Amino acid sequence: MSRGRSPEPLDFFIWTVEDVGLWLEEINLGGYRQVFEENAVNGEYLESLSMFTTEQILRFIRRCHMKWGDFITLCKELRRIKVACLKGEQEVRRPWWAPSCLSVVFVRAAKRSRQSRVVSLKLEP
């Protein structure tokens, strides 16, 4: 992602630590940006939160010094993005680092990837 630009929700699964920080700012949880960076929280890690046990969730909350309400907000926003991806509401765009000549190839691959991700999203409660 380019600096200062909000990350694309479709790319949520491949967000970098910096992308997660930008997203936290966007959802009014920017106060946690530094601690998320220190704990190397990226998109893959956020995606795995839904599979955490209660003990792992509590450990995450403690490590990030999060208030319970803020953790709930984080989970709701993650769910919103996942549902939007599931419904196909997110526009597929090439990443900033990919050459424009590969746009069509990337969009096709991203759509196939989205379809495979949708299977795992449907299994979540």
Contact map, one row per residue, 1 for C-alpha under 8 A:
11101110000000000010000000000000000000000000000000000000000000000000000000000000000000000000001110000000000000000000000000000
11111000000000000000000000000000000000000000000000000000000000000000000000000000000000000000000100000000000000000000000000000
11111000000000000000000000000000000000000000000000000000000000000000000000000000000000000000000000000000000000000000000000000
01111100000000000000010000000000000000000000000000000000000000000000000000000000000000000000000000000000000000000000000000000
11111110000000000000010000000000000000000000000000000000000000000000000000000000000000000000000000000000000000000000000000000
10011111000000000010011001000000000000000000000000000000000000000000000000000000000000000000000000000000000000000000000000000
10001111101100100011011000000000000000000000000000000000000000000000000000000000000000000000000000000000000000000000000000000
00000111111100000000000000000000000000000000000000000000000000000000000000000000000000000000000000000000000000000000000000000
00000011111100000000000000000000000000000000000000000000000000000000000000000000100010000100000000000000000000000000000000000
00000001111110000000000000000000000000000000000000000000000000000000000000000000100010000111000000000000000000000000000000000
00000011111111100000000000000000000000000000000000000000000000000000000000000000000000000000000000000000000000000000000000000
00000011111111100000000000000000000000000011000000000000000000000000000000000000100000000000000000000000000000000000000000000
00000000011111100000000000000000000000000011001000000000000000000000000000000000000000000000000000000000000000000000000000000
00000000001111110000000000000000000000000111000000000000000000000000000000000000000000000000000000000000000000000000000000000
00000010001111111111000000000000000000000111000000000000000000000000000000000000000000000000000000000000000000000000000000000
00000000000001111111000000000000000000000110000000000000000000000000000000000000000000000000000000000000000000000000000000000
00000000000000111111100000000000000110011110000000000000000000000000000000000000000000000000000000000000000000000000000000000
00000000000000111111110000000000000010000100000000000000000000000000000000000000000000000000000000000000000000000000000000000
10000110000000111111111000000000000000000100000000000000000000000000000000000000000000000000000000000000000000000000000000000
00000010000000111111111100000000100000001110000000000000000000000000000000000000000000000000000000000000000000000000000000000
00000000000000001111111110000100110110000000000000000000000000000000000000000000000000000000000000000000000000000000000000000
00011110000000000111111111000100100000000000000000000000000000000000000000000000000000000000000000000000000000000000000000000
00000110000000000011111111100000000000000000000000000000000000000000000000000000000000000000000000000000000000000000000000000
00000000000000000001111111111101100000000000000000000000000000000000000000000000000000000000000000000000000000000000000000000
00000000000000000000111111111110100000000000000000000000000000000000000000000000000000000000000000000000000000000000000000000
00000100000000000000011111111100000000000000000000000000000000000000000000000000000000000000000000000000000000000000000000000
00000000000000000000001111111100000000000000000000000000000000000000000000001000000000000000000000000000000000000000000000000
00000000000000000000000111111110000000000000000000000000000000000000000000000000000000000000000000000000000000000000000000000
00000000000000000000000111111111100000000000000000000000000000000000010001000000000000000000000000000000000000000000000000000
00000000000000000000110111111111100000000000000000000000000000000000000000000000000000000000000000000000000000000000000000000
00000000000000000000000010011111110000000000000000000000000000000000000000000000000000000000000000000000000000000000000000000
00000000000000000000000100001111111100000000000000000000000000010100000000000000000000000000000000000000000000000000000000000
00000000000000000001110110001111111110000000000000000000000000000000000000000000000000000000000000000000000000000000000000000
00000000000000000000100000000011111111000000000000000000000000000000000000000000000000000000000000000000000000000000000000000
00000000000000000000000000000001111111100000000000000000000000010000000000000000000000000000000000000000000000000000000000000
00000000000000001000100000000001111111111000000000000000000000010000000000000000000000000000000000000000000000000000000000000
00000000000000001100100000000000111111111000000000000000000000000000000000000000000000000000000000000000000000000000000000000
00000000000000000000000000000000011111111000000000000000000000000000000000000000000000000000000000000000000000000000000000000
00000000000000000000000000000000001111111000000000000000000000010000000000000000000000000000000000000000000000000000000000000
00000000000000001000000000000000000111111100000000000000000000000000000000000000000000000000000000000000000000000000000000000
00000000000000001001000000000000000111111110110000000000000000000000000000000000000000000000000000000000000000000000000000000
00000000000001111111000000000000000000011111110000000000000000000000000000000000000000000000000000000000000000000000000000000
00000000000111111001000000000000000000001111111000000000000000000000000000000000000000000000000000000000000000000000000000000
00000000000111100000000000000000000000000111111100000000000000000000000000000000000000000000000000000000000000000000000000000
00000000000000000000000000000000000000001111111110000000000000000000000000000000000000000000000000000000000000000000000000000
00000000000000000000000000000000000000001111111111000000000000000000000000000100000000000000000000000000000000000000000000000
00000000000010000000000000000000000000000011111111000000000000000000000000000000000000000000000000000000000000000000000000000
00000000000000000000000000000000000000000001111111110000000000000000000000000000000000000000000000000000000000000000000000000
00000000000000000000000000000000000000000000111111110000100000000000000000000000000000000000000000000000000000000000000000000
00000000000000000000000000000000000000000000011111110000000000000000000000000000000000000000000000000000000000000000000000010
00000000000000000000000000000000000000000000000111111000000000000000000000000000000000000000000000000000000000000000000000000
00000000000000000000000000000000000000000000000111111111100000000000000000000000000000000000000000000000000000000000000000000
00000000000000000000000000000000000000000000000000111111100000000000000000000000000000000000000000000000000000000000000000000
00000000000000000000000000000000000000000000000000011111110000000000000000000000000000000000000000000000000000000000000000000
00000000000000000000000000000000000000000000000000011111111000000000000000000000000000000000000000000000000000000000000000000
00000000000000000000000000000000000000000000000000011111111100000000000000000000000000000000000000000000000000000000000000000
00000000000000000000000000000000000000000000000010011111111110000000000000000000000000000000000000000000000000000000000000000
00000000000000000000000000000000000000000000000000000111111111000000000000000000000000000000000000000000000000000000000000000
00000000000000000000000000000000000000000000000000000011111111100000000000000000000000000000000000000000000000000000000000000
00000000000000000000000000000000000000000000000000000001111111110000000000000000000000000000000000000000000000000000000000000
00000000000000000000000000000000000000000000000000000000111111111111001000000000000000000000000000000000000000000000000000000
00000000000000000000000000000000000000000000000000000000011111111100000000000000000000000000000000000000000000000000000000000
00000000000000000000000000000000000000000000000000000000001111111100000000000000000000000000000000000000000000000000000000000
00000000000000000000000000000001001100100000000000000000000111111100000000000000000000000000000000000000000000000000000000000
00000000000000000000000000000000000000000000000000000000000011111110000000000000000000000000000000000000000000000000000000000
00000000000000000000000000000001000000000000000000000000000011111111011000000000000000000000000000000000000000000000000000000
00000000000000000000000000000000000000000000000000000000000010001111111000000000000000000000000000000000000000000000000000000
00000000000000000000000000000000000000000000000000000000000010000111111100000000000000000000000000000000000000000000000000000
00000000000000000000000000000000000000000000000000000000000000000011111110000000000000000000000000000000000000000000000000000
00000000000000000000000000001000000000000000000000000000000000000111111111000000000000000000000000000000000000000000000000000
00000000000000000000000000000000000000000000000000000000000010000111111111100000000000000000000000000000000000000000000000000
00000000000000000000000000000000000000000000000000000000000000000001111111110000000000000000000000000000000000000000000000000
00000000000000000000000000000000000000000000000000000000000000000000111111111000000000000000000000000000000000000000000000000
00000000000000000000000000001000000000000000000000000000000000000000011111111100000000000000000000000000000000000000000000000
00000000000000000000000000000000000000000000000000000000000000000000001111111110000000000000000000000000000000000000000000000
00000000000000000000000000000000000000000000000000000000000000000000000111111111000000000000000000000000000000000000000000000
00000000000000000000000000100000000000000000000000000000000000000000000011111111100000000000000000000000000000000000000000000
00000000000000000000000000000000000000000000010000000000000000000000000001111111110000000000000000000000000000000000000000000
00000000000000000000000000000000000000000000000000000000000000000000000000111111111000000000000000000000000000000000000000000
00000000000000000000000000000000000000000000000000000000000000000000000000011111111100000000000000000000000000000000000000000
00000000110100000000000000000000000000000000000000000000000000000000000000001111111110000000000000000000000000000000000000000
00000000000000000000000000000000000000000000000000000000000000000000000000000111111111000000000000000000000000000000000010000
00000000000000000000000000000000000000000000000000000000000000000000000000000011111111100000000000000000000000000000000000000
00000000000000000000000000000000000000000000000000000000000000000000000000000001111111111100000000000000000000000000000000000
00000000110000000000000000000000000000000000000000000000000000000000000000000000111111111100000000000000000000000100010000000
00000000000000000000000000000000000000000000000000000000000000000000000000000000011111111000000000000000000000000100010010000
00000000000000000000000000000000000000000000000000000000000000000000000000000000001111111000000000000000000000000000000000000
00000000000000000000000000000000000000000000000000000000000000000000000000000000000111111110000000000000000000000000000000000
00000000000000000000000000000000000000000000000000000000000000000000000000000000000111111110000000000000000000000000000000000
00000000110000000000000000000000000000000000000000000000000000000000000000000000000110011111000000000000000000000000000000000
00000000010000000000000000000000000000000000000000000000000000000000000000000000000000011111100000000000000000000000000000000
00000000010000000000000000000000000000000000000000000000000000000000000000000000000000000111110000000000001001100000000000000
00000000000000000000000000000000000000000000000000000000000000000000000000000000000000000011111000000010011000000000000000000
00000000000000000000000000000000000000000000000000000000000000000000000000000000000000000001111101010010011000000000000000000
10000000000000000000000000000000000000000000000000000000000000000000000000000000000000000000111111000000000000000000000000000
11000000000000000000000000000000000000000000000000000000000000000000000000000000000000000000011111000000000000000000000000000
10000000000000000000000000000000000000000000000000000000000000000000000000000000000000000000001111100000000000000000000000000
00000000000000000000000000000000000000000000000000000000000000000000000000000000000000000000011111110110000000000000000000000
00000000000000000000000000000000000000000000000000000000000000000000000000000000000000000000000011111110000000000000000000000
00000000000000000000000000000000000000000000000000000000000000000000000000000000000000000000010001111110000000000000000000000
00000000000000000000000000000000000000000000000000000000000000000000000000000000000000000000000000111111000000000000000000000
00000000000000000000000000000000000000000000000000000000000000000000000000000000000000000000000001111111110000000000000000000
00000000000000000000000000000000000000000000000000000000000000000000000000000000000000000000110001111111111000000000000000000
00000000000000000000000000000000000000000000000000000000000000000000000000000000000000000000000000001111111100000000000000000
00000000000000000000000000000000000000000000000000000000000000000000000000000000000000000000000000000111111110000000000000000
00000000000000000000000000000000000000000000000000000000000000000000000000000000000000000000110000000111111111000000000000000
00000000000000000000000000000000000000000000000000000000000000000000000000000000000000000001110000000011111111100000000000000
00000000000000000000000000000000000000000000000000000000000000000000000000000000000000000000000000000001111111110000000000000
00000000000000000000000000000000000000000000000000000000000000000000000000000000000000000000000000000000111111111000000000000
00000000000000000000000000000000000000000000000000000000000000000000000000000000000000000001000000000000011111111100000000000
00000000000000000000000000000000000000000000000000000000000000000000000000000000000000000001000000000000001111111110000000000
00000000000000000000000000000000000000000000000000000000000000000000000000000000000000000000000000000000000111111111000000000
00000000000000000000000000000000000000000000000000000000000000000000000000000000000000000000000000000000000011111111100000000
00000000000000000000000000000000000000000000000000000000000000000000000000000000000011000000000000000000000001111111110000000
00000000000000000000000000000000000000000000000000000000000000000000000000000000000000000000000000000000000000111111111000000
00000000000000000000000000000000000000000000000000000000000000000000000000000000000000000000000000000000000000011111111100000
00000000000000000000000000000000000000000000000000000000000000000000000000000000000000000000000000000000000000001111111110000
00000000000000000000000000000000000000000000000000000000000000000000000000000000000011000000000000000000000000000111111111000
00000000000000000000000000000000000000000000000000000000000000000000000000000000000000000000000000000000000000000011111111100
00000000000000000000000000000000000000000000000000000000000000000000000000000000000000000000000000000000000000000001111111110
00000000000000000000000000000000000000000000000000000000000000000000000000000000010001000000000000000000000000000000111111110
00000000000000000000000000000000000000000000000000000000000000000000000000000000000000000000000000000000000000000000011111111
00000000000000000000000000000000000000000000000000000000000000000000000000000000000000000000000000000000000000000000001111111
00000000000000000000000000000000000000000000000001000000000000000000000000000000000000000000000000000000000000000000000111111
00000000000000000000000000000000000000000000000000000000000000000000000000000000000000000000000000000000000000000000000001111
